[in-house]
Amino acid sequence: MGETTIKTISVAAAKEKLTENTAVFIDIRDPDSYEAAHIPGAIQLNDSNVESFLAAADKTQVHIIYCYHGNTSQSGAAYFQENGFEDVYSMDGGFTEWEE
């Protein structure tokens, strides 16, 4: 296996996927930030619930991982790919850009 290539998606394209309801949004920010504001329908994942999510999720669906600025979500997307998810994106700019 070579190096994992992380696919990225722009905020504009991610918003389109949300409108079309064609992606699962994963928020990997801290729970307090998620509680304060998040993308509608997004699932907040952290160390305590990620394993159960990975076990139960439909790995063929599009998953968009986001964090604050789009950096941590890249390693999150890589982790999802390593766990057999077929169509995973890191959202460029993160939630900060989403809110602009």
C-alpha positions as protocol buffer text, in pm:
chain_id: "A"
residue {
  index: 1
  type: MET
  ca { x: 0 y: 0 z: 0 }
}
residue {
  index: 2
  type: GLY
  ca { x: 130 y: 339 z: -95 }
}
residue {
  index: 3
  type: GLU
  ca { x: 70 y: 669 z: 73 }
}
residue {
  index: 4
  type: THR
  ca { x: -293 y: 760 z: 133 }
}
residue {
  index: 5
  type: THR
  ca { x: -414 y: 1040 z: -92 }
}
residue {
  index: 6
  type: ILE
  ca { x: -659 y: 1265 z: 88 }
}
residue {
  index: 7
  type: LYS
  ca { x: -937 y: 1407 z: -124 }
}
residue {
  index: 8
  type: THR
  ca { x: -1047 y: 1757 z: -31 }
}
residue {
  index: 9
  type: ILE
  ca { x: -1373 y: 1936 z: -96 }
}
residue {
  index: 10
  type: SER
  ca { x: -1444 y: 2308 z: -100 }
}
residue {
  index: 11
  type: VAL
  ca { x: -1700 y: 2461 z: 133 }
}
residue {
  index: 12
  type: ALA
  ca { x: -1915 y: 2552 z: -170 }
}
residue {
  index: 13
  type: ALA
  ca { x: -1914 y: 2192 z: -297 }
}
residue {
  index: 14
  type: ALA
  ca { x: -1980 y: 2061 z: 55 }
}
residue {
  index: 15
  type: LYS
  ca { x: -2280 y: 2295 z: 91 }
}
residue {
  index: 16
  type: GLU
  ca { x: -2413 y: 2154 z: -237 }
}
residue {
  index: 17
  type: LYS
  ca { x: -2381 y: 1800 z: -97 }
}
residue {
  index: 18
  type: LEU
  ca { x: -2568 y: 1912 z: 216 }
}
residue {
  index: 19
  type: THR
  ca { x: -2848 y: 2061 z: 6 }
}
residue {
  index: 20
  type: GLU
  ca { x: -2870 y: 1743 z: -202 }
}
residue {
  index: 21
  type: ASN
  ca { x: -2844 y: 1528 z: 114 }
}
residue {
  index: 22
  type: THR
  ca { x: -2573 y: 1319 z: -54 }
}
residue {
  index: 23
  type: ALA
  ca { x: -2306 y: 1312 z: 218 }
}
residue {
  index: 24
  type: VAL
  ca { x: -2255 y: 1233 z: 584 }
}
residue {
  index: 25
  type: PHE
  ca { x: -2085 y: 1521 z: 766 }
}
residue {
  index: 26
  type: ILE
  ca { x: -1844 y: 1433 z: 1047 }
}
residue {
  index: 27
  type: ASP
  ca { x: -1744 y: 1705 z: 1295 }
}
residue {
  index: 28
  type: ILE
  ca { x: -1415 y: 1627 z: 1470 }
}
residue {
  index: 29
  type: ARG
  ca { x: -1398 y: 1951 z: 1668 }
}
residue {
  index: 30
  type: ASP
  ca { x: -1437 y: 1938 z: 2045 }
}
residue {
  index: 31
  type: PRO
  ca { x: -1786 y: 1867 z: 2184 }
}
residue {
  index: 32
  type: ASP
  ca { x: -1831 y: 2223 z: 2319 }
}
residue {
  index: 33
  type: SER
  ca { x: -1767 y: 2373 z: 1975 }
}
residue {
  index: 34
  type: TYR
  ca { x: -2009 y: 2124 z: 1821 }
}
residue {
  index: 35
  type: GLU
  ca { x: -2275 y: 2216 z: 2079 }
}
residue {
  index: 36
  type: ALA
  ca { x: -2225 y: 2586 z: 2006 }
}
residue {
  index: 37
  type: ALA
  ca { x: -2268 y: 2547 z: 1627 }
}
residue {
  index: 38
  type: HIS
  ca { x: -2227 y: 2279 z: 1363 }
}
residue {
  index: 39
  type: ILE
  ca { x: -2331 y: 2184 z: 1011 }
}
residue {
  index: 40
  type: PRO
  ca { x: -2694 y: 2066 z: 1019 }
}
residue {
  index: 41
  type: GLY
  ca { x: -2709 y: 1689 z: 1063 }
}
residue {
  index: 42
  type: ALA
  ca { x: -2336 y: 1655 z: 1130 }
}
residue {
  index: 43
  type: ILE
  ca { x: -2222 y: 1380 z: 1364 }
}
residue {
  index: 44
  type: GLN
  ca { x: -1969 y: 1479 z: 1630 }
}
residue {
  index: 45
  type: LEU
  ca { x: -1701 y: 1215 z: 1666 }
}
residue {
  index: 46
  type: ASN
  ca { x: -1434 y: 1195 z: 1934 }
}
residue {
  index: 47
  type: ASP
  ca { x: -1217 y: 929 z: 2093 }
}
residue {
  index: 48
  type: SER
  ca { x: -1508 y: 788 z: 2293 }
}
residue {
  index: 49
  type: ASN
  ca { x: -1749 y: 724 z: 2004 }
}
residue {
  index: 50
  type: VAL
  ca { x: -1543 y: 693 z: 1686 }
}
residue {
  index: 51
  type: GLU
  ca { x: -1494 y: 315 z: 1707 }
}
residue {
  index: 52
  type: SER
  ca { x: -1866 y: 240 z: 1737 }
}
residue {
  index: 53
  type: PHE
  ca { x: -1937 y: 479 z: 1448 }
}
residue {
  index: 54
  type: LEU
  ca { x: -1675 y: 313 z: 1228 }
}
residue {
  index: 55
  type: ALA
  ca { x: -1824 y: -29 z: 1303 }
}
residue {
  index: 56
  type: ALA
  ca { x: -2181 y: 73 z: 1218 }
}
residue {
  index: 57
  type: ALA
  ca { x: -2136 y: 321 z: 931 }
}
residue {
  index: 58
  type: ASP
  ca { x: -2214 y: 262 z: 564 }
}
residue {
  index: 59
  type: LYS
  ca { x: -1862 y: 281 z: 422 }
}
residue {
  index: 60
  type: THR
  ca { x: -1988 y: 330 z: 66 }
}
residue {
  index: 61
  type: GLN
  ca { x: -2152 y: 666 z: 144 }
}
residue {
  index: 62
  type: VAL
  ca { x: -1975 y: 997 z: 90 }
}
residue {
  index: 63
  type: HIS
  ca { x: -1829 y: 1121 z: 420 }
}
residue {
  index: 64
  type: ILE
  ca { x: -1706 y: 1478 z: 463 }
}
residue {
  index: 65
  type: ILE
  ca { x: -1479 y: 1533 z: 763 }
}
residue {
  index: 66
  type: TYR
  ca { x: -1438 y: 1883 z: 902 }
}
residue {
  index: 67
  type: CYS
  ca { x: -1255 y: 2052 z: 1186 }
}
residue {
  index: 68
  type: TYR
  ca { x: -1183 y: 2418 z: 1260 }
}
residue {
  index: 69
  type: HIS
  ca { x: -965 y: 2513 z: 961 }
}
residue {
  index: 70
  type: GLY
  ca { x: -924 y: 2203 z: 744 }
}
residue {
  index: 71
  type: ASN
  ca { x: -593 y: 2074 z: 882 }
}
residue {
  index: 72
  type: THR
  ca { x: -687 y: 1810 z: 1142 }
}
residue {
  index: 73
  type: SER
  ca { x: -965 y: 1687 z: 915 }
}
residue {
  index: 74
  type: GLN
  ca { x: -701 y: 1565 z: 668 }
}
residue {
  index: 75
  type: SER
  ca { x: -566 y: 1314 z: 918 }
}
residue {
  index: 76
  type: GLY
  ca { x: -926 y: 1232 z: 1011 }
}
residue {
  index: 77
  type: ALA
  ca { x: -1005 y: 1159 z: 647 }
}
residue {
  index: 78
  type: ALA
  ca { x: -693 y: 941 z: 621 }
}
residue {
  index: 79
  type: TYR
  ca { x: -807 y: 747 z: 928 }
}
residue {
  index: 80
  type: PHE
  ca { x: -1147 y: 685 z: 771 }
}
residue {
  index: 81
  type: GLN
  ca { x: -983 y: 566 z: 448 }
}
residue {
  index: 82
  type: GLU
  ca { x: -758 y: 330 z: 642 }
}
residue {
  index: 83
  type: ASN
  ca { x: -1073 y: 189 z: 801 }
}
residue {
  index: 84
  type: GLY
  ca { x: -1228 y: 100 z: 466 }
}
residue {
  index: 85
  type: PHE
  ca { x: -1435 y: 407 z: 382 }
}
residue {
  index: 86
  type: GLU
  ca { x: -1450 y: 446 z: 5 }
}
residue {
  index: 87
  type: ASP
  ca { x: -1542 y: 810 z: -51 }
}
residue {
  index: 88
  type: VAL
  ca { x: -1399 y: 1043 z: 214 }
}
residue {
  index: 89
  type: TYR
  ca { x: -1319 y: 1414 z: 189 }
}
residue {
  index: 90
  type: SER
  ca { x: -1152 y: 1667 z: 413 }
}
residue {
  index: 91
  type: MET
  ca { x: -1334 y: 2000 z: 391 }
}
residue {
  index: 92
  type: ASP
  ca { x: -1096 y: 2282 z: 300 }
}
residue {
  index: 93
  type: GLY
  ca { x: -1120 y: 2579 z: 534 }
}
residue {
  index: 94
  type: GLY
  ca { x: -1313 y: 2387 z: 798 }
}
residue {
  index: 95
  type: PHE
  ca { x: -1609 y: 2516 z: 994 }
}
residue {
  index: 96
  type: THR
  ca { x: -1448 y: 2860 z: 1016 }
}
residue {
  index: 97
  type: GLU
  ca { x: -1484 y: 2905 z: 640 }
}
residue {
  index: 98
  type: TRP
  ca { x: -1827 y: 2738 z: 638 }
}
residue {
  index: 99
  type: GLU
  ca { x: -1962 y: 3012 z: 865 }
}
residue {
  index: 100
  type: GLU
  ca { x: -1823 y: 3300 z: 655 }
}
